[in-house]
């Protein structure tokens, strides 16, 4: 079985390190996520994996039965870029036609492949529209189609899936799971916890460093605390009261206040007893990958 | 080579759809021919032989400006992520420049011929 191995990879851009000491492996047929906030180094890492850029230190190689090779990148990897790599003056269909003819795809099946990806990504109605006239979401969909049409064994999608509308995203994930069964490796860069949770394994980046590699569930289990949510707040001083009472960071999200708790039942009782008259609703929820990332970034 | 021809073909379509590029390409031979016609001393001197070189220079200049624009629009990175990166892209640009230069020089010569 083939695998992509990154060994002590570092990338220096200008005077600062965009990535440092990155070591992990991606197995063939895996749906691998690269998860992190904006500026964490996801795109830089994905460009190194795709062979569009070279690491300053370390190596990115393909382990295969025939030995290690770093020249595979161009031939076997296709990348959907965060800034779409499409010709703005050409229509969506023309772009796909052009890029399909640049990959070694049999001429016979090209037209049906293009039609299939237009359908999959909800681009049928805009197929004859020039790319420069498309909305950002449609451009993202066309860029994903450009990468998928290559029919390569490794497909890298950099931060585009979260830009797609919900039905397209659902169809794309179904397609990704189907292709995975054919041993195609998907590497998905994302800042969205929802997308990250759907990956088989994740590499979590923070400030150019690898902070976690493993299954999303294992990452969630790393954070034992539950989140206590206080909603419908009538008193603006509640936030400081909670901070002083529980001695923890209180974050504001969509009008509600949230904080991590090690003693959920006792803390709910305390909140109700002490500030119950000032709030409309108190409940507990399980942490999401976003919460985990907040904690990693906070620590 | 096949990939270079494919890219060159689509590049020509892109140029045809770009108003600025088309205006520039149409202006160059007419401007050069206009100078030659309005200044008879140039028309009858060996200087006229420099005009095709000027047209080639300006056409390749346009191709170069377009490749800078492609880098900022992301299209160049899109091509880089295919097996057509590198030599094929450069060859395609050269092919385009050559073809457009030939067409423009032909237009220039026809105008001069008609005027004389």
HADDOCK unambig.tbl for C-alpha pairs under 7 A between the chains (distance, minus, plus):
assign (segid A and resid 52 and name CA) (segid B and resid 80 and name CA) 6.93 0.50 0.50
assign (segid A and resid 52 and name CA) (segid B and resid 81 and name CA) 6.51 0.50 0.50
assign (segid A and resid 74 and name CA) (segid B and resid 82 and name CA) 6.82 0.50 0.50
assign (segid A and resid 74 and name CA) (segid B and resid 83 and name CA) 6.01 0.50 0.50
assign (segid A and resid 75 and name CA) (segid B and resid 83 and name CA) 6.35 0.50 0.50
assign (segid A and resid 78 and name CA) (segid B and resid 81 and name CA) 6.19 0.50 0.50
assign (segid A and resid 78 and name CA) (segid B and resid 82 and name CA) 6.90 0.50 0.50
assign (segid A and resid 79 and name CA) (segid B and resid 81 and name CA) 6.27 0.50 0.50
assign (segid A and resid 83 and name CA) (segid B and resid 74 and name CA) 5.87 0.50 0.50
assign (segid A and resid 84 and name CA) (segid B and resid 74 and name CA) 5.89 0.50 0.50
assign (segid A and resid 85 and name CA) (segid B and resid 74 and name CA) 4.59 0.50 0.50
assign (segid A and resid 85 and name CA) (segid B and resid 75 and name CA) 4.12 0.50 0.50
assign (segid A and resid 85 and name CA) (segid B and resid 76 and name CA) 6.77 0.50 0.50
assign (segid A and resid 85 and name CA) (segid B and resid 77 and name CA) 5.74 0.50 0.50
assign (segid A and resid 85 and name CA) (segid B and resid 78 and name CA) 3.73 0.50 0.50
assign (segid A and resid 86 and name CA) (segid B and resid 74 and name CA) 6.93 0.50 0.50
assign (segid A and resid 86 and name CA) (segid B and resid 75 and name CA) 4.96 0.50 0.50
assign (segid A and resid 86 and name CA) (segid B and resid 78 and name CA) 6.23 0.50 0.50
assign (segid A and resid 87 and name CA) (segid B and resid 75 and name CA) 5.41 0.50 0.50
assign (segid A and resid 89 and name CA) (segid B and resid 14 and name CA) 5.50 0.50 0.50
assign (segid A and resid 89 and name CA) (segid B and resid 17 and name CA) 6.43 0.50 0.50
assign (segid A and resid 90 and name CA) (segid B and resid 14 and name CA) 6.51 0.50 0.50
assign (segid A and resid 102 and name CA) (segid B and resid 3 and name CA) 6.03 0.50 0.50
assign (segid A and resid 102 and name CA) (segid B and resid 82 and name CA) 6.83 0.50 0.50
assign (segid A and resid 102 and name CA) (segid B and resid 83 and name CA) 6.86 0.50 0.50
assign (segid A and resid 102 and name CA) (segid B and resid 84 and name CA) 6.22 0.50 0.50
assign (segid A and resid 103 and name CA) (segid B and resid 82 and name CA) 6.87 0.50 0.50
assign (segid A and resid 103 and name CA) (segid B and resid 83 and name CA) 6.64 0.50 0.50
